[in-house]
Amino acid sequence: MKTDPVDTLPLTLIADFHPSLDVAQVLRGQGIDPDRARPDIVAVARDVIDQAQELLAPAAMYTTLPVHDFHHQKVVLNDGAAFEGPLVARALAGATQVALAVTTIGPALEEQVDELFKADPVRALALDGAGVAAIGAVSKMVVDRVRAEASVRGLGSGMRASPGQEGWSIWQQRALFSVVPAEQIGVCLADTCLMLPRKSNSFVVGLGPEMQPGAVTCDFCSRRGRCPWRVR
C-alpha cells in the first residue's frame, strides 16, 4: 500500500523540559503500588525528589517522515528506513506519516544511582524510580506535542510503540537511529542496541487522517494480565 506524498518535517530538538515528580510517580517507577507502600519506603521516595530534579537533563529529538509503502508487517518510510514486526504493523496501520523520536534525561541520575547502590540501596532504588518516572514524563510530553502538531495539520495519531517491546525487535533501533541523530542529545546505541544513557526512550507514532490513539502497546503484550508496568 503506497500513500500520498507529503513533506518530511525537519528535525526538532527540545531541551526546555521541566517535568515535575510526585511521590506516587517515584513509587510506581520502582514497581510499587502507592496504596500498598510501607511508610518508610514512601518517606524515602519523597526524600529523593529534590535530588532527582537537580540531576535531570531532559532532551528530545523527533521528526516526521511519510510512509512510502506498507506491506504485510513491513513499513517503509520515504528515506528508505524500514520497520518490521507485528507490533509496529499494528501501531502504524493506516498511517500516512510516522513521527520518530528519541528522549532522554541524561546520564547524571543513573550515575548517582550506581554510586548510591554501594552505600544505600534503598535510596538508590528510589532515585532510580524517580528516573523511570522522569523519562516517562518527558516521553509523554513529546508524544503530546507530536499529537498536537499533527492535529493542526488535520491528522489523527495512533498508539506509541518502541523497538524492544514484544512484537518489535530491539535490533530495529538501528533503523530508528538512522533517521534521528540522537547523538546530538547525547544518546547512542550499545552493541546490544540498548540505549545509553539507560534512562532514554525511543518510539514511533503513526499519523494519518483516520488514526486514533485508542490502544497502547500493553494491549498486545502476552504479559498484560500480570505486568506491574502495564499502562492502564
N, C-alpha and C positions, 0 to 999 in steps of 0.2 A: 504494500500500500504506500503510494507516494503522496506527499502532502503538498499543498500550495506553497510556493516560495515566500519566505518572509525575511526580513533583515535580521542579521545577527546583532544582538545588543552588545555594547562594549563591556569590558571587564569593569566591575565595580569593587572598590576596596573600601571597607568600613573599619575604623579604629576608634570610634567615639561611643562604644557601648558602655552602659553603666548598669549592669544587672544588679538588682538588689536580692539578697538572700534572706530567708527566714529559717527558723528552727525546723519547721516541718520539711522544708526542702532539703536541708542538710541531713536529716534523718532518712528521708526517702533515698537520698543519694548513697546512703550506706546500706540500702535494702531493708530499712527498719520501718515498721508501721508506726507513725507518730502517736497513734492512740494506744499503742501497747508498749511504748518505750519506757524503760526504767528511769526514774528521776535523775540518777547520776549520769546516764547517757544523754538525757535531754540537756542537762547542765553543761556538759562538755560541748555538745552541738551548739548551744547558744554562745559559748565562750570563744569558739573558733571563727565566728562570723566576721568580726572586725579584721582578724588576721588574714582571712581568706580574701576579703575585699582589697586589702593592701597588696596582695600577691597577684591579683588578676591583671592580665594584659590582653584583654579580648581583641580579636581582629577577625575579619571575614573577607572573603573574596568570592564573587559569583559572576556568572554571565548567563546568557540565554542563547541557544542555538536552535535553528529549525530542524525538524525531523525530515530526513531525506527519504528513508524507507523503513517500513515496519513489516517484517515477515516472520510468521510463527512467533518465536520467542526472542527474536533479534531486532534491535532498534539501531538504525544507522543515522548518525547526525550529518549535517551538511559538510562538516570539516573532515569526515571520514571516521571519526571516533564511533565505536560500536559497543553496545551493551547487550548481553545475552543472559537469559535465565528466566524461570517462571515468575519470580518476584518482580523484577524490573519490567517484564512484559505486562504484568497486571497493573503496576504502578503507572506505566506510560501508555496504556491502551487508550486510543482516541486522542493522544496529544499531537498537536501540530508543532509545538516547540517544547524544549526542555531547558529548565533552569538547572545549572550545575553549581554547587557551592562547596567551599571548604571553610570551616570555622575553627577557632582555637581560643584558649585562654592563656596561651604562652607556657613557658617551662617552669616559672618560678614556684608555683604552688606545688607541683609534683616533686620538684627538687626538695622542697621543705618537708613534704610528706616522707620521702625516702630518708631524710635525715632524722626526722622525729621517730620513726619506727624503732630506732636503736634505743631510745630512752623512754618513750611514752606512746606505745602502740595504740592505746585507746584514743588519744588526741589525734594521732596520725590518721586513724580511720575516720574520725570526724572531719578532719581537714580534707581528706580525700573525698568524703561525701559532699562537702561544700564545692569541691572542684567538679564533681559529677553534676551537681545541681547547676553550677555556673555555666558549664558548656552546654547543658540542656537549654538554659535560658537564652544564651547567645544564639544558638541554632534556631530556637523558636522565633527570636526577633528577626532573623534573616528570612525565615520562611514567611513570616507575616509581611515583611517588606516585599518579597517576591510576589506574594499573592496580591498585595495592594497595587503594585505596579502593573501586574497582569490585568487586574480589574479595570484600571484606567485605559488599557488598550482593548478592552472589550473581551477579555479572555477569562475563562474559569481556570481553576487549578486543582490538581489531583493530590493524591497522598504523597508523602515523603518516603523515599527509600534510600538505603545506603548499601554500598558494597560490603560484604561480610555478613549481612543478615541472611537468614535462611532463604535459599532460593536465588541468591545472587553472590557469585564467587568473590571472595576478598581480592583475588588477583585482578579483578577489573578496576581496582583502584587506579591502576596504571593508565587506563583509558581516561578516567575522570581527570587525573592529574596532568594528562597530556593536553587537556583543554584549559584547566585552571592552573596558572603558575603559582601554586601555593607557597613556593619558597619565598615569595615576596612578603608573606606574612609569617615566615619562619617555620613553615610546616613542610616536612619531607617524608618520603616513604622509606621504611626499612626494607631489607631484602625479603622479609615475610609479607610485605605490603601493608603492615601496620603503620599507622601514622606516628610521627614524632614531632612535637611533644605528644604524649599519650592522651592528654585531655584536648583532643581535637576531634572534629567530626567532618564527614564528607557525605553529600547526599544529592539527589536529583528530585525535582518536582516537575511533573508533566503539566503543560499549559495548553489550552485549546478552548474553542467556543463551547464544547459540551462537557468539559472536565469539571468534576466536583470532588471536594475533599472529604467524601463520606466514609472512607476506610483508612485504617492505619496498618502499618506492616505487621503489627501484632496479630491482626485478624487472620493472617496467613501462616502464622508460625505454629509448628507442631507442639510447642511448649506453652501455648497461650492459656491453657487452663491451670497451669501450676507455676508460672513465672512471676516472681515478685517485682520485676522491672516492667511488667506489661503496662502499656499506655491505655488508660481507661477513659 
